[in-house]
Amino acid sequence: MLTRATKIVATLGPASSDPALLEQMIRAGVNMVRLNFSHGKAQDHIDRAEMVRAAAKRAGCEVAIMADLQGPKIRVGKFANTRVQLQTGQDFVLDASRTEPGDETAVGLDYKDLPRDVKPGDTLLLNDGLITMKVSKVVGEAVHAVVTMGGELSNNKGINKKGGGLTAPALTAKDMEDIKTAMSFQAEYVAVSFPQNATDMEMARQLCNVAAAEFNHKPALIAKIERAEAIPRLEEILRASDGIMVARGDLAIEVGNAAVPALQKRMIKLAQQMDKTVITATHMMESMINNPIPTRAEVSDVANAVLDGTDAVMTSAETAAGKFPLETVIEMANICLAAESAETVELDADFTGKTFSRIDQSIAMGALFTAYHLGAKAIVAMTESGSTALWMSRHRIHIPIYALTPKVNSQRKMTLYRNVTPLLMDTSADRDTALADAEKHLIRRGIVQKGDIYVITCGEPMGWPGGTNMLKICRVE
């Protein structure tokens, strides 16, 4: 059986909240479940997290949970008739002081700072860029604009400024409460919406660590790259995060659709170089909200992200509200497998000119190099924290990596790492016993059989995080 290297993140919603269906989706290939905190109450998320844990247990594996924070609501207010039709060339007012419902001439704002963030000549994009308007003047709390591309505008649709520049903080009071909720069920990942710099991520980490302290838990942080301001600061944001999400929706609105594919490739490459994870998201299988098969363009989109080296591809409305959530996962898994089989391995080139100052990182790289040149059946990392497996997963190699860990939290976290299958195993025994147990584990699961070569890494003494200092080449007797 082929092991799929690229992971699948599925958004949970009304369409996928049936426990039996969720179990089927996990069996079909879901590695991480995204809980979208833009919708639902705290208890809804707590209940869904419980359902995910139970479904994974029935499916006989572990999946990670990612709590995706809503971030600032940069939106228009509500309309008297829920929606209006805006004509190209008409005047329209976005008024932060307006309390009555909107009409064809004006609407209130959820985002009260807009009048201070814009100036005459700025272009505003509403409803995911389907409507555009140019600011003509700002009078007090009212932004006067001319519609340059008309269309239907309905309640609470989003506002973006072309080129970025909105000052809304990445973390709102609601996000701070949502972090507490997410930590109450120990979400492995927290996705931060609209971060502009490293400080936003550092603040999120502090809030997460404080909220998770009583559970002896530390979540990993994913920065969603969706603001124009984040692009020049990618490196500092990556340094302050555990991974990034290429959030192509809002990003495309701010930087323009045409700029996104090249940015996606750059972000994936940079994340790999900095030993961080990366999720590619937004509209990946959009047509499958209503259709049982994807378009050719969607197949190419998913395959390209895989060939770029993304850790994971993500569904949004396709599995949250679509008609074919299970079929979406099955199609995605098949596309990933087909794309991976066409990948070229350039491991020797990866290491050219590279130096490693850490012993554990050198061992991880040595394991990859040795396994590749020996044609090993598997690479095994005995790991407490998952760092060894993460380093190994940054390089393309057509040999599956199995991470054996005694910690269920580390196991769940590693479900996102490309080409890593995390397994739970007690590694506290002395070295020889642990190595023998590891081999039995592999044989029992049908990963290796008599005569197969595999490469294994561990630390001596056993059980020390960051202590990987041994590489062993084994042949199954």
C-alpha positions in Angstrom: 0.0 0.0 0.0 1.3 3.4 -0.9 1.8 5.8 2.0 0.5 9.3 1.2 3.0 12.0 2.1 0.8 15.1 1.8 -1.7 15.5 4.6 -5.3 16.5 4.4 -6.9 19.2 6.7 -10.7 19.1 6.6 -12.9 21.9 7.9 -15.8 20.6 10.1 -19.2 22.1 9.7 -22.9 21.1 9.4 -22.2 18.8 6.4 -19.6 16.8 8.3 -20.9 16.8 11.9 -22.4 13.3 11.7 -20.1 11.0 13.8 -20.3 8.1 11.4 -19.5 10.3 8.4 -16.6 11.9 10.2 -15.2 8.5 11.0 -15.5 7.6 7.3 -13.7 10.8 6.4 -10.8 10.1 8.8 -10.5 6.5 7.4 -10.5 8.1 3.8 -7.5 10.3 4.7 -8.2 13.2 7.0 -5.2 13.9 9.1 -6.3 17.1 10.8 -9.7 18.7 11.5 -10.1 22.4 11.4 -12.7 24.0 13.7 -13.6 27.4 12.3 -14.2 29.8 15.2 -15.8 32.3 12.9 -19.0 30.2 13.4 -20.7 28.7 16.4 -20.5 29.1 20.2 -17.8 27.8 22.6 -19.8 24.7 23.5 -20.3 23.8 19.8 -16.5 23.6 19.4 -16.1 21.7 22.6 -18.7 19.1 21.4 -17.1 18.9 18.0 -13.6 18.4 19.4 -15.0 15.5 21.5 -16.7 14.0 18.4 -13.4 14.2 16.5 -11.5 12.4 19.3 -14.1 9.7 19.4 -14.3 9.3 15.6 -10.5 9.0 15.4 -10.5 6.4 18.1 -13.0 4.3 16.3 -11.0 4.7 13.1 -7.9 3.4 15.0 -5.7 6.5 14.5 -5.0 9.9 15.8 -5.8 13.2 14.1 -4.9 16.7 15.1 -7.3 19.5 15.8 -6.7 23.0 14.6 -8.6 25.9 16.2 -8.9 28.6 13.5 -9.4 32.0 15.2 -11.8 34.5 13.5 -9.5 37.5 13.8 -10.7 41.1 13.3 -14.2 41.5 11.7 -13.4 44.0 8.9 -17.0 44.0 7.6 -19.9 46.2 6.6 -23.0 46.2 8.8 -26.5 45.0 8.0 -29.0 46.2 5.4 -32.7 46.8 5.9 -33.5 44.2 3.3 -30.4 42.0 3.9 -28.9 43.0 0.6 -28.6 45.8 -2.0 -27.6 46.0 -5.7 -24.9 48.5 -6.3 -24.5 50.1 -9.7 -21.1 51.0 -11.3 -20.6 54.7 -11.1 -22.9 55.4 -8.1 -21.9 57.1 -4.9 -21.9 55.0 -1.7 -21.1 55.8 1.9 -19.4 53.5 4.5 -20.4 55.2 7.8 -18.8 54.0 11.1 -21.3 56.2 13.1 -24.5 54.8 11.3 -26.7 52.8 13.6 -29.8 52.3 11.4 -29.7 49.5 8.8 -28.1 50.2 5.4 -29.7 51.0 2.0 -28.7 51.7 -1.6 -26.8 54.8 -0.5 -25.0 53.9 2.7 -24.3 51.2 5.3 -22.8 51.1 8.8 -19.5 49.4 9.7 -18.6 46.6 12.0 -15.0 47.9 11.6 -15.0 51.3 13.2 -11.5 52.3 12.3 -12.0 52.3 8.5 -12.3 56.1 8.3 -8.8 56.5 9.8 -7.3 53.7 7.7 -8.2 55.1 4.2 -7.6 58.3 2.2 -9.0 59.6 -1.1 -7.8 57.5 -4.0 -7.7 54.2 -2.1 -9.4 51.2 -3.6 -11.7 49.2 -1.4 -12.7 45.6 -2.3 -15.9 44.2 -0.8 -17.4 40.7 -0.8 -14.1 38.9 -1.7 -13.3 41.5 -4.3 -16.5 41.1 -6.3 -17.3 44.7 -5.6 -14.8 47.5 -5.9 -15.0 51.2 -5.0 -12.7 54.2 -4.9 -12.6 56.5 -1.9 -13.4 60.1 -2.9 -13.3 61.7 0.5 -13.5 61.0 4.2 -15.7 63.2 6.3 -15.6 62.5 10.1 -16.7 58.9 10.5 -18.0 58.5 6.9 -16.0 57.1 4.0 -17.5 58.5 0.7 -16.7 56.3 -2.3 -17.6 55.8 -6.0 -18.5 52.2 -7.0 -16.1 51.1 -9.8 -17.5 47.6 -10.1 -21.0 47.0 -9.0 -22.8 43.9 -7.8 -24.9 42.6 -4.9 -23.7 43.5 -1.4 -25.3 41.7 1.5 -25.1 41.8 5.3 -21.7 41.6 7.0 -19.6 41.1 3.9 -15.8 41.6 4.3 -13.8 44.7 3.3 -10.2 44.7 2.1 -8.0 47.6 1.0 -6.0 47.0 -2.1 -2.3 46.8 -1.2 -3.2 46.3 2.5 -3.0 48.9 5.2 -5.9 48.2 7.5 -4.7 48.6 11.1 -7.1 46.1 12.8 -5.1 44.0 15.4 -4.8 40.3 14.7 -6.2 39.2 18.0 -9.6 40.5 19.2 -11.3 40.0 22.6 -13.3 37.2 21.0 -10.1 35.5 19.9 -8.7 35.6 23.4 -11.8 33.9 24.8 -11.7 31.4 21.9 -8.1 30.5 22.8 -9.3 29.5 26.3 -12.0 27.3 24.7 -9.5 25.7 22.3 -7.0 25.0 25.2 -9.8 23.4 27.3 -9.8 20.5 24.8 -6.1 20.9 24.0 -6.2 21.7 20.3 -2.8 20.8 18.9 -2.8 23.8 16.5 -4.1 27.3 16.8 -4.4 29.3 13.5 -4.0 33.0 13.9 -5.9 35.2 11.3 -4.5 38.3 9.7 -1.1 38.5 11.6 1.0 41.5 10.3 4.3 40.8 12.1 6.1 38.5 14.5 4.6 40.5 17.5 1.1 39.3 16.6 2.3 35.7 16.7 4.3 36.1 19.9 1.3 37.6 21.6 -0.9 34.7 20.5 1.7 32.2 21.7 1.8 33.9 25.2 -2.0 33.7 25.4 -2.1 30.1 24.3 0.6 29.0 26.7 -1.1 30.8 29.7 -4.5 29.2 28.8 -2.9 25.8 28.3 -0.6 25.7 31.3 -3.2 24.1 33.6 -3.5 21.2 31.1 0.3 20.9 30.7 -0.1 21.5 27.0 1.6 23.7 24.4 -0.1 24.1 21.1 1.7 24.8 17.8 0.9 28.1 16.1 0.0 28.5 12.4 0.2 32.1 11.0 -2.4 32.6 8.2 -0.8 34.7 5.6 -3.7 36.8 4.2 -2.5 40.4 4.5 -0.3 42.3 2.1 1.7 43.6 5.1 2.6 40.0 6.0 4.5 39.4 2.7 7.6 41.6 3.4 7.7 40.1 6.9 7.3 36.5 6.1 10.6 35.4 7.6 10.0 37.1 11.0 6.4 35.7 11.1 7.8 32.2 10.3 10.4 32.5 13.0 7.7 33.3 15.5 5.3 30.5 14.3 5.4 26.7 14.0 4.0 26.9 10.5 2.0 29.1 8.0 -1.2 28.8 6.0 -1.2 30.0 2.5 -4.7 31.6 2.9 -5.3 32.5 -0.7 -8.7 34.1 -0.4 -8.0 37.4 1.5 -4.4 37.4 0.2 -5.6 37.4 -3.4 -7.9 40.3 -2.7 -5.1 42.4 -1.2 -2.3 41.6 -3.6 -4.3 40.6 -6.7 -5.1 37.1 -8.0 -2.2 37.0 -10.5 0.5 37.4 -7.7 -0.8 34.5 -5.6 0.7 31.4 -7.4 4.2 32.7 -7.2 3.7 33.8 -3.6 2.4 30.3 -2.8 5.6 28.7 -4.2 7.8 31.2 -2.3 6.0 30.6 1.0 6.2 26.8 0.8 9.9 26.9 -0.1 10.7 29.4 2.7 8.8 27.3 5.3 10.7 24.2 4.3 14.0 26.0 4.5 13.1 27.3 8.0 12.0 23.9 9.2 8.3 25.0 9.5 5.1 23.4 8.3 2.9 24.8 5.6 -0.8 24.3 4.8 -2.2 25.4 1.4 -5.8 26.5 1.6 -8.8 28.2 -0.1 -10.9 27.1 -3.0 -8.9 23.9 -3.6 -11.9 21.7 -4.4 -14.6 24.5 -4.5 -16.8 23.0 -7.2 -17.2 19.9 -5.0 -19.5 21.9 -2.7 -22.2 21.0 -5.3 -20.5 18.4 -7.6 -19.3 14.8 -6.9 -16.1 15.3 -9.0 -13.6 18.2 -9.1 -12.8 20.3 -12.1 -9.5 19.6 -14.0 -8.3 23.0 -12.8 -8.9 22.0 -9.2 -7.0 18.7 -9.7 -4.1 20.7 -11.1 -4.2 23.2 -8.2 -4.0 20.5 -5.6 -1.3 18.6 -7.5 0.7 21.8 -7.9 0.7 22.4 -4.2 1.8 18.9 -3.6 4.6 19.2 -6.2 5.6 22.5 -4.5 6.1 20.5 -1.3 3.3 21.7 0.9 2.7 19.7 4.1 -1.0 19.7 3.8 -3.9 20.7 1.5 -7.1 22.0 3.1 -10.8 22.0 2.5 -13.1 24.7 3.7 -16.8 24.9 2.6 -16.3 21.6 0.6 -16.4 19.5 3.8 -18.1 22.1 6.1 -21.2 22.8 4.1 -20.9 20.9 0.8 -22.9 18.0 -0.5 -20.0 15.6 -1.0 -17.6 15.9 2.1 -16.5 12.3 1.9 -16.0 12.3 -1.8 -13.9 15.5 -1.5 -11.5 13.8 0.9 -11.3 10.7 -1.3 -10.6 12.7 -4.5 -8.0 14.9 -2.6 -6.1 11.8 -1.3 -6.0 10.3 -4.9 -4.7 13.5 -6.4 -2.0 13.8 -3.7 -0.8 10.2 -4.3 -0.7 10.7 -8.1 1.3 13.9 -7.8 3.7 12.4 -5.3 4.5 9.5 -7.6 5.7 12.0 -10.1 8.0 13.9 -7.7 11.8 13.9 -8.3 14.0 13.3 -5.3 17.1 15.6 -5.1 18.4 14.8 -1.7 22.0 15.1 -2.5 21.4 18.6 -4.0 19.4 19.5 -0.8 22.5 18.9 1.3 25.0 20.7 -0.9 26.6 23.5 1.1 24.5 22.8 4.2 26.0 22.6 7.7 24.3 21.4 10.8 25.4 22.7 14.2 23.1 20.5 16.2 23.8 16.8 16.9 20.1 15.7 16.7 19.6 17.6 13.4 22.8 16.0 11.9 21.5 12.6 12.9 18.2 13.3 11.2 19.9 14.3 8.0 22.3 11.4 8.2 19.3 9.0 8.5 17.7 10.5 5.3 20.9 10.3 3.3 21.7 6.7 4.4 18.2 5.4 3.9 18.0 7.0 0.4 21.3 5.5 -0.8 20.7 2.1 0.8 17.1 1.9 -0.6 15.8 1.3 2.9 12.1 0.3 3.4 11.5 2.7 6.2 13.0 5.5 8.3 12.2 5.3 12.0 12.6 8.2 14.4 12.1 7.5 18.1 11.2 11.0 19.3 9.7 12.7 22.4 8.9 16.1 21.0 8.8 15.3 17.2 11.7 17.6 16.2 13.7 14.8 14.5 10.7 13.8 12.4 10.0 17.4 11.5 13.6 17.9 10.2 13.4 14.7 8.2 10.0 15.8 6.7 11.4 19.0 5.2 13.2 16.9 2.5 11.6 15.0 -0.3 12.3 11.3 -0.1 10.2 8.4 -1.3 10.7 6.4 1.8 8.1 6.6 4.5 9.1 8.1 7.9 7.6 6.5 11.0 7.8 8.6 14.2 7.6 6.5 17.4 6.7 8.6 20.5 5.4 7.9 24.0 3.4 11.2 24.0 -0.1 11.3 22.4 0.2 15.1 22.0 3.4 14.7 20.0 1.8 12.0 18.0 -1.2 14.2 17.1 1.0 17.2 16.3 3.1 15.1 13.9 0.0 14.1 11.9 0.6 17.4 9.9 4.2 16.7 9.0 4.7 15.7 5.4 5.6 12.0 4.9 5.5 11.2 8.6 3.3 8.5 10.1 3.3 9.0 13.9 2.8 6.0 16.1 2.4 5.7 19.8 5.1 3.5 21.6 6.6 3.5 25.0 10.2 4.5 24.5 11.2 4.7 28.2 13.0 1.3 28.3 16.7 0.9 27.9 18.1 1.4 24.4 18.3 -2.3 23.3 14.8 -3.1 24.6 13.3 0.0 22.9 15.0 -0.8 19.6 13.8 -4.4 19.7 10.3 -3.2 20.6 10.4 -0.7 17.7 11.2 -3.5 15.2 8.3 -5.6 16.5 6.1 -2.6 16.1 7.1 -2.3 12.5 6.7 -6.0 11.7 3.3 -6.1 13.4 2.0 -3.3 11.2 3.4 -4.9 8.1 5.8 -2.0 7.5 8.9 -4.2 7.3 9.4 -8.0 6.8 12.3 -10.4 6.9 15.3 -9.2 4.9 14.2 -5.5 4.8 16.6 -2.8 5.7 15.4 0.2 7.8 17.2 3.1 9.4 16.4 4.1 13.0 17.4 7.1 15.1 17.1 7.5 18.9 18.7 9.3 21.8 20.9 7.8 24.5 20.0 7.9 27.4 16.4 7.3 26.2 13.5 9.8 27.0 15.3 13.1 26.7 13.7 15.7 24.3 16.3 17.0 21.8 18.6 14.1 22.7 18.7 12.2 19.4 22.4 11.2 19.0 22.3 7.7 17.5 21.7 6.3 14.0 21.4 2.6 13.4 21.0 0.6 10.2 19.0 -2.6 10.7 18.1 -5.6 8.7 15.1 -7.6 9.8 16.2 -11.2 10.7 
